[in-house]
Amino acid sequence: MTAEALPLAPAAASRKRGLGRGFLIGLALLWLVLIVLAPLGVILAEALRKGIGAATASLSQPDVWAAARLTLVTTAVATPLNAVFGLAAAWCVTRFDFIGKTLLMALIDLPLSVSPVISGLVWVLLFGASGWFAPWLNAAGLQIMFTPVAIVLATILVTLPYVARELIPLMQQQGSDEELAALTLGARPSAIFVFITLPNVRWALLYGVLLANARAMGEFGAVSVVSGHIRGLTNTLPLHVEILYNEYDFVGAFATAALLAVLALVTLILKSFLEHRHADDLAARGRR
């Protein structure tokens, strides 16, 4: 090997690495196009197949507005409740040692491990016509199954882990030195939580809330079990898409699906904006 050939070796290795990196990036982009962008394109094309007027007319139906309203209300109720639960669970798991801690963490992850249909069936077994609490509900004249309440309960269960699972690793990584120092200086626990703990986890909390929000809007399996599919009352947007499709109203089904996709994209855009806007803070907190 001549001396002139030696400098070429690092350049050749660099070119190979560049080609390998370009191949992997291209493969990832191709996969995203096939799995994400192509289905979204099909939804939009089918929604506009008979023109924008037909799509608009489909979206103006009262049942669509009722489904959208129920979806948003369900999300607005389930997401804050799970945010509160996630904070409390993360606080307990990362700041205290107690019997059953491992079991609690396993239970938090359980909704991610079981089918959403099973999550819906749980509520049927509890509050259905032959459920465990049916005698008391019948005596009080109350009905939970096939009402919006059941949809909210099913949504809470399937979205329960998202906030907690975002917070627990971060709080474990951060430790409790700052909180213990504040406690030593005489700060009240409530003040420690508000002025130290919450600011340290606020971006992870918001990230988990956005994930839970997106899952709540798109949930199908659990709410399908408990809803009863009552038009204008217990149909969320995913359920209404299925009904329209089964009735061969393809324009209406895909227009409603496009509306649901827009809501999901709004959540994604908000998440991306927050990550870009607070990238340095997220990196300092170990989020990126």
MIBA-477667 format. One record per residue: residue in one letter; x negated, y negated, z negated of N, C-alpha, C, O in turn. Coordinates in steps of 0.02 Angstrom, whole numbers, plus 32768, in hexadecimal, padded with zeros to 4 digits. Layout:
# residues N
AXYZXYZXYZXYZ...
# end
This chain:
# residues 288
M7FD5803C80008000800080007FD47FC280007FA77FBC7FD7T7FE17F95802E7FB87F5980337FCF7F25800280067F287FE7A7FA37EF47FF77FB37EBF7FC87FEC7E957FE280137E797FBBE7FF17E90802680277E678042806B7E878036809D7E638035A806F7EC9802E80AF7EEB802680CA7EE87FDF81057EF27FD3L809C7EDA7FAF80B27EDA7F6980E87EA77F5A81187EB97F37P80E57E697F7281197E397F61815E7E4B7F7D81917E327F66L815F7E787FAF819F7E8A7FCC81C87EB87F9F82057EBA7FA5A81A87EDC7F7281CC7F0C7F4982007EEB7F1C82397F017F1CP81EF7EB67EF782237E957ECE825A7E787EF982957E797EE5A82497E5D7F34827D7E417F6082AC7E787F7882E87E6E7F7BA82907EB27F8A82BA7EEA7FA182E87F027F6883227F117F73A82CC7F067F2C82F57F1B7EF3832C7EE97EE683657EFC7ED5S831B7EA97EED834E7E757EE283867E7A7F1683C07E717F06R83727E887F5683A57E8F7F8A83D27ECB7F7C840E7EC87F86K83B47F027F6483DC7F3D7F54840D7F2E7F1C84477F437F1FR83F57F0B7EE984227EF97EB2845A7ECC7ECB84937ED37EB6G84487E9E7EF7847B7E717F1384AF7E977F3C84EB7E897F37L84977EC77F6384C67EEF7F8B84F37F197F5E852F7F1F7F6AG84D57F367F2A84FE7F5D7EFB85317F337ED7856A7F487ECFR851D7EF77EC2854B7ECA7EA085837EB57ECF85BD7EB37EBCG85707EA47F0D85A37E907F3E85D47EC87F4D860F7EBC7F55F85BA7F067F5185E67F3F7F5E86187F487F2586537F537F32L86007F447EE7862D7F4E7EAE86617F167EAA869B7F237E9BI864B7ED87EB7867B7EA07EB686AF7EA97EEC86EB7E9F7EE1G86987EBB7F2886C87EC67F5F86F97EFF7F5087347EFA7F60L86DF7F357F31870A7F6D7F20873F7F587EEC87797F6B7EF1A87297F317EBA87587F197E87878E7EEC7EA687C97EF17E96L87787EBF7ED287A87E927EF387D97EB97F1E88157EAA7F1FL87C07EEB7F4387EB7F147F6D881E7F397F4288597F3E7F55W88087F527F0988367F767EDD886C7F477EC288A67F5A7EBEL88587F0A7EAF88897EDA7E9688BB7EC77ECD88F67EBE7EBFV88A27EC07F0A88D07EAF7F4189037EE77F4B893F7ED97F54L88EC7F257F4989197F5E7F55894A7F687F1B89847F797F27I89337F5F7EDE895B7F707EA489847F357E8B89BB7F3F7E70V896C7EF87E92898D7EBD7E7589AB7E907EAB89E87E847EABL89817E787ED889997E467F0889C97E647F3C89FA7E447F4FA89BB7EA07F5489E77EBF7F868A2E7EC97F6B8A5E7EB87F8EP8A377EE67F2E8A7C7EEB7F148A9E7EA87F0B8ADA7EA17F18L8A797E767EF48A967E337EEC8AAB7E177F308ADF7DF77F36G8A827E237F628A947E0D7FA68AD27E2F7FC08AFC7E107FE0V8AD87E707FB38B137E957FC88B517E7A7FA68B857E727FC6I8B4C7E6C7F658B867E517F408B9C7E0F7F5F8BD77E047F6AL8B6D7DE37F6C8B7E7DA27F888B9B7DA97FCF8BCB7D877FE0A8B7D7DD47FF88B957DDE803C8BDC7DFA803C8C067DE48063E8BE97E2B80128C2C7E49800F8C607E187FF48C997E17800AA8C4B7DEE7FC48C797DBD7FA98C8D7D8A7FDE8CC57D717FDCL8C607D7A800C8C6D7D4880408C7F7D6780838C807D4580B6R8C8D7DA880838C997DCB80C28CD57DAE80E88CD37DAB8125K8D097D9980C48D447D7C80E48D457D3080DE8D797D1180E7G8D0C7D1480CD8D087CCC80C98D097CB380818D217CD58054I8CF07C7780798CED7C5A80368D327C4C801A8D3B7C4B7FDDG8D637C4080468DA77C33802F8DC57C70800D8DE67C697FD9A8DBA7CAC802A8DD57CE9800C8DB37CF77FC88DD47D0C7F99A8D717CEA7FC58D4E7CF57F858D677CC57F508D717CD87F16T8D717C867F648D8A7C547F348DD07C657F1D8DE17C5E7EE2A8DFA7C7C7F4B8E3E7C907F398E3E7CCA7F088E677CCD7EDBS8E107CF97F128E0B7D327EE48DF77D1C7E9E8E117D357E6CL8DC87CED7E9B8DB07CD67E5A8DE27CA97E378DDD7C9E7DFBS8E127C8F7E5B8E447C627E3C8E7E7C887E1D8EAA7C697E00Q8E7E7CCA7E238EB57CF17E068EB47CED7DBA8E7E7CEC7D9CP8EEE7CEB7D9A8EF17CE67D518ECD7D1F7D2D8EAF7D157CF8D8ED17D5C7D4A8EB07D947D298E647D8B7D268E447DA07CF6V8E487D6D7D5A8E007D617D5B8DED7D2F7D258DBC7D387D01W8E147CF97D1F8E067CC77CEC8E0F7CE47CA68DE87CD47C79A8E417D0F7C9E8E4B7D2E7C5D8E107D5C7C4C8DF97D5D7C13A8DF77D827C7E8DBE7DAD7C728D7F7D857C638D587D977C37A8D757D4E7C878D3A7D237C7A8D3E7D047C358D0C7D017C11R8D7A7CEE7C228D837CD07BE08D757D037BA98D537CF37B78L8D8E7D407BB08D837D737B7E8D397D857B7A8D1E7D907B44T8D177D897BB48CD07D987BB58CA87D637B8F8C7D7D747B67L8CB77D247B9C8C937CED7B7B8CA27CEA7B308C757CDE7B08V8CE27CF57B1E8CF47CF47AD78CD27D2D7AB28CB77D247A7CT8CD47D687AD08CB47DA27AB18C697D967AA78C4E7DA67A72T8C497D7B7ADA8C027D6B7AD58BF57D377AA08BC47D3B7A7AA8C207D047A9D8C187CCE7A6C8C217CE57A248C057CC679F6V8C477D1B7A1A8C507D3579D68C197D6879C58BFC7D65798FA8C0B7D9679F38BDD7DCC79E58B957DB479DD8B707DCB79B1T8B807D867A088B3A7D717A088B257D4E79C78AF27D6079ABP8B4A7D1C79AF8B367CFD796F8B377D2D79348B0B7D2A7909L8B687D5A79328B6A7D8B78FC8B2C7DB778FD8B0F7DC678C8N8B187DCD79388ADC7DF6793C8A9D7DCE792F8A6B7DEA7919A8A9E7D8D793D8A657D63792C8A5C7D6078E08A247D6578C6V8A937D5778BD8A917D5578738A7A7D9978588A4F7D9C782CF8A977DCF78738A837E12785D8A397E1E786C8A157E3A7842G8A237E0B78A889DD7E1678BB89AD7DF2788D89797E0E787AL89BD7DB4787B89937D8F784C89917DB27808895B7DBB77EBA89CB7DC577EF89CE7DE577AD89A87E2877AE89837E37777FA89B37E4F77E389927E9177E689477E8977EC89217EAD77CBA89307E5A781688E87E4F781E88C97E3777DD88927E4C77CBW88EC7E0B77BA88D37DF3777988CB7E2C774788977E327726C88FE7E57774388FB7E8F771488C37EC07726889D7ED676FAV88BE7ED17766888E7F04777B88477EED7774881B7F147762T883A7EAD778287F57E95778487DE7E76774387A27E6B7739R880B7E66771687F77E4476D888007E6E769987E97E5A7663F88227EA7769F882F7ED0766388237F197672882B7F3076ABD880E7F3D763F88097F86764288417FA4761788497F9175DDF88677FD17634889F7FEE761088AD8033762D889A80437665I88CF805B760588E3809E761B89168098765389478074764EG890A80BD7689893780BA76C28923808976F78948807D7727K88E8806B76F088D1803A772288C9805A776788DE803D7799T88AC8094776A88A380B777A988E780C877C888F080C47804L891680DD779D895980ED77B5897B80AF77D2899D80B37805L8973807677B18991803877C989768026780E899D8013783AM8935802D78188918801D785A8931804D788F893C803A78C8A893A808C787C895580BD78AB899D80AD78BE89B180B378F8L89C48097788D8A098085789B8A0E804778C78A3B804278F0I89E0801978BE89E07FDD78E989D47FF1793189F27FD5795FD89A88022793C89988038798089CC8067799D89CB807479D9L89F8808279748A2680B6798B8A5180A179C68A5980C979F4P8A6E806579C88A9680527A038A7080537A458A8E80597A7AL8A2D804C7A428A0580507A7F89FC80987A9689EB80A47AD0S8A0680C77A6889F8810D7A778A3681347A8E8A2F81657AB2V8A70811E7A7A8AAD81427A8B8AD181217AC68AC780E67AD3S8AFA81477AE78B21812C7B1F8B5180F67B078B6E80FE7AD1P8B5B80C07B2D8B8E808F7B1A8BD380AC7B128BFC80937AEBV8BE280E17B388C2381027B318C2B811E7AEA8C6181197ACDI8BF6813B7ACF8BF881547A8B8C02811A7A5A8C2681217A29S8BE380E17A678BEC80A77A3C8C3580907A3B8C4E807B7A07G8C5680957A748C9D80857A768CC780B97A538CF880A97A32L8CB480F97A5C8CDA812F7A3D8CD9812C79F28D08814179D0V8CA2811279D68C9D810A798D8CD780E279728CF580F47940W8CE780AA79948D1E807F797D8D6280A179868D8F8096795FV8D6880C979BA8DA780EF79C38DB18120798A8DE881277970L8D7A814179768D7F8171793F8D8E814F78FC8DAA816E78CEL8D7C810F78F68D8980EB78B88DCD80CA78B88DF280CE7887F8DDF80A978EF8E1B807E78F08E50809479228E828072792AG8E4680CD79448E7780E579748EB680FF79528EBB80FE7915A8EE58116797B8F26812D79618F1E816779308F46816F7902S8EE98190793A8EDC81C8790D8E9A81BE78E88E7D81EE78CFG8E83818178E38E43817378C58E45817578798E7A817E785BW8E0B816D785B8E05817178138E2E813C77EF8E4C814977BBF8E3080FF780C8E5480C977EB8E9A80BD78078EBA808B77F8A8EB180EB78308EF380E378508F2C80DC781C8F5780B27826P8F2F810477E68F6680FD77B68F6A80B777988FA0809B7792W8F30809B77858F30805977678F438023779A8F677FF3778BL8F2A802B77D88F3A7FFA780C8F857FFC781D8FA47FC87826N8FA0803978218FE7803F78319012802377F9904580037805A8FFD802E77BB90238014778390227FC8778190537FA8776CA8FEB7FAB77988FE57F62779990007F4377D990027F0677E0G90147F6E7809902E7F5578488FF87F37787490057F09789CL8FBB7F50786E8F837F3578948F6E7F6678CB8F747FA278C3Q8F577F4A79028F3B7F7279388EF97F54794E8EF47F18795BI8EC67F7F79518E847F6879658E727F8279AA8E597F5D79D4M8E7F7FC279B58E707FDE79F78E9A7FBD7A2C8ED47FAA7A21F8E7C7FB67A688E9D7F997AA38EB17F507A978EE47F397AB0T8E877F2D7A718E907EE67A668E4C7EC47A6F8E197EE77A70P8E4A7E827A768E097E607A798DDC7E6D7A3D8D9F7E6B7A43V8DFA7E7A7A038DD27E8879C78DA77EC679D28D6C7EC779C0A8DC47EFA79F08D9E7F3779FE8D657F297A2E8D2F7F467A28I8D717EFE7A5F8D3C7EEE7A8F8D037ECA7A6D8CC97ED77A7BV8D137E9C7A3F8CDF7E797A1A8CB77EAB79EF8C7A7EA779EDL8CDA7ED879CD8CB77F0979A48C897F3579CD8C507F4279B9A8CA17F4D7A078C787F777A328C3B7F517A4B8C047F6C7A50T8C447F127A5D8C0D7EE97A768BDA7EDB7A3F8B9D7EDC7A4CI8BF17ECF7A038BC37EC479CB8B977F0179C18B5B7EFB79B5L8BB47F3C79C58B8E7F7979B98B587F8479ED8B1F7F9479DCV8B697F7B7A2D8B377F8A7A618B017F557A668ACA7F637A7ET8B0F7F187A4E8ADD7EE37A518ABA7ED87A0E8A907EAB7A08L8AC97F0179DD8AAE7EF7799A8A617EF779978A467ECF7971P8A3D7F2279BC89F47F2679B189CC7EED79CE89937EE379B9Y89E67EC779FD89BB7E9B7A2689987E6579FE895C7E5B7A06V89BC7E4279D4899D7E0C79AE896D7E2A797A89357E117973A89837E5D795789587E7B792389177E96794188E27E8E7923R891B7EB6797A88DF7ED4799788AF7EA079B388747EAE79BCE88C77E6579C2889A7E2E79D588787E107998883E7DFB799CL889C7E0D796188827DEB792688537E1778FC88207DFE78E3I88627E5678F5883D7E8178C787F27E8578D987C97E7B78ACP87DF7E94791887967E96792687737E54791B873B7E527902L87947E1D792C87757DDB7922876B7DCC78D887367DB578C5M879E7DD978B087997DCA786887667DF8784787457DE47817Q87607E36785F872C7E62784486E67E48785586B97E4B782DQ86DF7E2E7892869E7E1478A8868C7DD5788186527DCB786EQ86BD7DA9787686AF7D6A7854869F7D74780A86787D4D77EDG86BC7DA777EB86B27DB177A486DA7D7E777A87027D597795S86CD7D7E773A86F37D53770D86C77D2476E486DC7D0D76AFD868A7D1776FC865C7CED76D586787CA776CA86757C8C7693E86937C8876FF86AD7C4576F886E87C4376C786ED7C15769EE87137C7476CB874D7C76769F87387C80765687547C617629L87087CAC764B86F07CB8760786CE7C7A75EB86D47C6B75AFA86AA7C56761686897C1975FF86BE7BE575EB86B67BC375B8A86F27BDF761387277BB07602874B7BC475C2875D7B99759AL87567C0675BA87767C1E757D874B7C0F754087657BFD750BT870A7C18754786DC7C09751086DE7BBF74FC86D67BAE74C2L86E97B94752D86EC7B4D752087307B367507873B7AFB74FBG875E7B6574FE879E7B5674E087D77B497510880C7B3174FBA87CE7B58755188047B4E7581883B7B817576882E7BBA7563R88787B6C758188B17B99757B88B47BC975B7889E7BB775EDP88CD7C0675AD88D17C3675E588F77C1B762188E47C27765AS892E7BF5761489547BDA764C892A7BA77673892D7BA576B1A89037B7E765088D87B4E767188A07B717698888E7B5B76CEI88867BA6767C88527BCD769F886D7BE876E0884B7BE57714F88AA7C0376DE88C77C1F771A88D37BE9774F88C37BF4778AV88EE7BB0773A89017B7C776A88C47B59778788C37B4A77C3F88917B4C775E885A7B227774881B7B49778987EE7B2C77A8I88187B89777887DD7BB0778A87EF7BEC77B687D77BF277EFT881A7C18779D88297C5577C2884C7C47780388377C5F7838L88817C1F780188A97C13783E88817BF0787488857C0578AEP885B7BBB786588337B9D789A88007BCC78B987F17BC878F5N87E57BFA789087B27C2978AA87D07C5C78DA87AB7C777904V88107C6A78D5882E7C9E78FF88627C83792F88867CA9794ER88677C41793588A07C25795A88A17C3A79A488D77C4579BFW88667C4079C388667C527A0A88767C9C7A1388997CAF7A42A885D7CC679E8886F7D0D79EB88BA7D1679DE88DB7D3F79FDL88D47CEF79AF891C7CF179A089447CDD79DE89747CFE79F0L89307CA679FE89547C8F7A39894E7CC17A72897E7CCC7A97Y89147CDF7A79890A7D127AAD89387D4E7AA189577D667AD0G893C7D657A6389697D9C7A5489B27D8A7A5F89D97DB47A75V89C47D4C7A4E8A087D357A598A1A7D367AA48A517D4A7AB6L89EB7D217ACE89F87D217B1689FF7D687B318A2A7D757B5BL89D77D967B1889DD7DDC7B2C8A217DF97B178A437E1A7B3EA8A337DEC7AD88A747E047AC08AAD7DE57AE68ADF7E067AF5N8AA67DA47AF78ADA7D827B1D8AE37DA17B628B1C7DAD7B78A8AAC7DAF7B848AB07DCE7BC68AD07E137BC38AF97E257BEDR8ABC7E3A7B918AD97E7E7B8B8B237E7B7B7A8B4A7EA37B93A8B377E4B7B508B7D7E457B3D8BA97E357B788BE07E517B7FM8B927E097BA48BBA7DF67BDE8BC27E2F7C0F8BF57E357C30G8B8F7E5A7C158B917E8F7C468BA57ED37C2C8BA77F037C53E8BB57ED97BEC8BC57F1A7BD08C047F387BEF8C377F167BF8F8BFF7F787C018C387F9A7C218C4E7FD87BF98C897FDE7BE9G8C2080057BEA8C3380467BCF8C5980437B8E8C8F80607B88A8C3E801E7B5C8C5E801C7B1B8CA27FF97B1D8CD280117B00V8CA57FC07B418CE47F9B7B438D187FBF7B6D8D547FB77B62S8D017FE87B9D8D31800F7BC58D5780417B998D92804E7BA5V8D35805D7B688D54808F7B3C8D89806F7B0F8DBE808E7B03V8D7D80337AF78DA880157AC48DDA7FE27ADF8E047FC97ABAS8DD67FD17B1F8DFD7F997B398E447FAB7B4B8E727F837B40G8E4F7FE67B668E917FF77B7F8E9E7FDD7BC58ED27FEC7BE2H8E707FB67BE08E757F9B7C258EB77F767C308ED97F817C63I8EC97F4B7C028F077F247C098EF77EE37C2E8ED17EBA7C15R8F137EDA7C698F057E9F7C918F187E5F7C6B8F4D7E5B7C4CG8EEC7E307C6F8EFA7DEF7C508EF37DEE7C058EFC7DB97BE7L8EE37E277BE68EDE7E297B9D8E9E7E487B858E797E2A7B5ET8E8E7E857B9D8E537EA87B848E227EBB7BBA8DF77EE57BAFN8E277E9C7BF48DF67EA87C298DC07E737C278DCE7E387C2ET8D827E887C1F8D4A7E5B7C288D387E5A7C728D557E7F7C9AL8D097E317C858CF67E2C7CCC8CDD7E6F7CE98CF27E817D1FP8CB17E947CC78C9C7ED57CE38CD77F057CEC8CD97F287D1EL8D067F067CBD8D407F327CC48D6D7F1B7CFD8D897F447D21H8D747EDA7D058D9E7EC07D3B8D807ECF7D7F8DA57EDC7DAFV8D3E7ECE7D848D1E7EE17DC38D307F297DD58D3F7F387E0FE8D2E7F567DA48D3E7F9C7DB28D867FA37DC88D947FC97DF8I8DB47F807DA88DFB7F867DBA8E077F6E7E018E297F8F7E28L8DEA7F357E138DF37F1A7E578DD57F497E8B8DF17F537EC0Y8D9C7F657E7B8D7C7F927EAA8DA67FD27EB48DAD7FEA7EECN8DC07FEC7E7E8DEB80287E838E2B801A7EA88E4A80487EC4E8E417FDB7EAA8E7D7FC87ECF8E6C7FB37F178E977F9A7F3AY8E2E7FBE7F2B8E167FAE7F6F8E197F637F7E8E1B7F507FB9D8E197F3A7F4B8E137EF37F558DC97EE27F518DB07EC77F1FF8DA67EF27F888D5D7EED7F878D457EA47F838D147E967F61V8D687E787FA58D547E327FA18D5B7E187F598D2E7DF77F3FG8D937E287F398D9D7E127EF48D6B7E327EC58D527E107E98A8D5D7E737ED08D2D7E957EA48CE77E777EAA8CC77E6A7E77F8CD17E6B7EE78C8E7E517EF08C8A7E077EDE8C557DF07EC7A8CC07DE27EE88CC07D9C7ED28CBB7D987E868C977D6E7E6BT8CE07DC27E638CDC7DC47E1A8C977DDB7E038C7C7DC17DD3A8C7B7E0D7E278C377E237E168C057DEB7E218BD57DE47DFBA8C0F7DC37E568BE27D8B7E628BE77D587E298BB47D3C7E14L8C247D4C7E108C2C7D1F7DD78C077D397D9A8BE67D137D77L8C0C7D7A7D8E8BE87D987D558B9C7D927D5F8B777D867D30A8B867D9C7D9D8B3E7D967DAC8B267D4E7DA08AEF7D447D88V8B507D1D7DB18B3D7CD77DA68B347CCA7D5C8B057CA87D47L8B627CE47D338B5C7CDB7CEB8B1B7CFB7CD18AF97CDE7CA5A8B0A7D357CEB8ACB7D567CD78A8F7D2D7CEE8A5E7D287CC9L8A937D117D298A5B7CEA7D438A527CAA7D1A8A197C937D11V8A897C8D7D028A837C527CD88A5B7C637C998A307C3C7C84T8A6A7C9D7C7B8A447CB37C4189FB7CBD7C5189CF7CAA7C2BL89ED7CDC7C8B89A87CE87CA089837CA77CAD89497CA07C9AI89A47C777CCD89847C377CDA89757C137C99893F7BF57C91L89A37C157C6A89987BF67C29895C7C167C0689337BF37BE9K89597C587C0889207C7C7BE988DE7C687C0A88AD7C5A7BE8S88DD7C657C4D88A07C537C70888C7C0B7C6188517BFC7C59F88BD7BDF7C5D88AF7B997C4D888F7B927C08885F7B6E7BFFL88AC7BB67BD888927BB27B94884B7BCE7B9188207BB27B6EE883F7C057BB487FC7C227BB487CA7BF27BD487927BEC7BBCH87DE7BD17C0A87B17BA17C2B87A87B637C0087707B497BFAR87DE7B4A7BE487DC7B0C7BBE87B37B127B7E87927AE37B69H87B67B4E7B6087947B577B2087617B8F7B2487587BB67AF5A873F7B947B5D870F7BCA7B6886D87BCB7B3486C57C007B1AD86BD7B907B2386867B8D7AF2869D7BA47AAE86797BC87A8BD86D97B8E7A9A86F37BA17A5887017BEC7A5686F27C0D7A24L871C7C077A8C872A7C4E7A8F86EA7C777A8C86E77CAB7A6BA86B67C5F7AAE86767C827AAC86587C807A66863C7CB27A4EA865F7C487A4586457C427A00866A7C7079D0864D7C8879A0R86AA7C7C79DE86D27CA679B386CD7CEF79C686EC7D1A79A6G86A77CFE79FA869F7D457A0D86D67D5E7A3986DE7D9B7A3FR86FE7D317A5887337D487A82871B7D597AC8873C7D807AEBR86E27D3E7ADD86CB7D4B7B2186827D607B1F86657D6D7B54
# end
